[in-house]
Amino acid sequence: MLILSLLTLAFILIIVFLHDIFQKKHAIIRNFPIIGHFRYLIEMVGPELRQYIVANDKEEMPFNRCERSWIYATAKKQQNTFGFGTTEQIYEAGYPIIKHSTFPISEKSLKYYSDDKTLIPCSKLIGKSHQRLKSYRPNSIVNISAMSFGSLGKNAISALNKGAQIACCYHNTGEGGLSPYHQNGADIVWQIGTGYFGCRDNKGNFSIDSFLNTINNNKCIKMIEIKLSQGAKPGKGGILPKEKVTKEIAKARGVEIGRACLSPNNHSA
């Protein structure tokens, strides 16, 4: 039985050897018959080897191993703080540090915006320097950035807005206009882009009457943000395919139902 097994193995190796030296597709296998296959095997399992053995905790992108470990622990409601020093480069540019105050203010003079005393309110009163009548101080320095209704569905927008209310932060609408799903209790930053959604006329131009109508009928709007350009879409601008332009999206944006919704690459106003 052993001899038969060895003969079978030898026969297979001879067949592989002959195949390797006569094939012309892979130079490595032709130059190194049989053992050349190990190169492709190692290449195949290379990503796993690098991820778990070779790469250090800070190398991988966009989220390195330390960041992923923190996310996993937080999601599982486990201990997400790590003691005994840090591997972070805390003195490099871009790393935020909250240092102890040498001369702290009295706790009696502190003002809390909710029962959560861990909130960090914004120190800047936006609009004050220009003497705006409705200057706004965000309740948090961490907020929800622009994501449009249309790119995200109604459930996602509603969840983000309700979460913003719970977290006492503001919710940026994105350039897709203000929808009913943005109005679940959170402060709103209305973003206006090149498409002027929510403040446009029938021809797609900026309309001051439409703009004022949206502002006056939605007290949740605390700030206006102007999106200066299309960023990653500088050529022809952005497009929402006609299949996605539902009745609700068309109403929020002030466009026709079932027609592709375009965001030009520049402003016309």
Secondary structure, 3 states (H helix, E strand, C coil): CHHHHHHHHHHHHHHHHHHHHHCCCCHHHHHCCCCCHHHHHHHHHHHHHHHHHHCCCCCCCCCCHHHHHHHHHHHCCCCCCCCCCCCCCCCCCCCCCCCCCCCCCCHHHCCCCCCCCCCCCCCCCECCCCCCCCCECCCCCCCECCCCECCECHHHHHHHHHHHHHHCCEEECCCCCCCHHHCCCCEEEEEECCCCCCCECCCCCECHHHHHHHHHCCCCEEEEEECCCCCCCCCCCEEECHHHCCHHHHHHHCCCCCCCEEECCCCCC
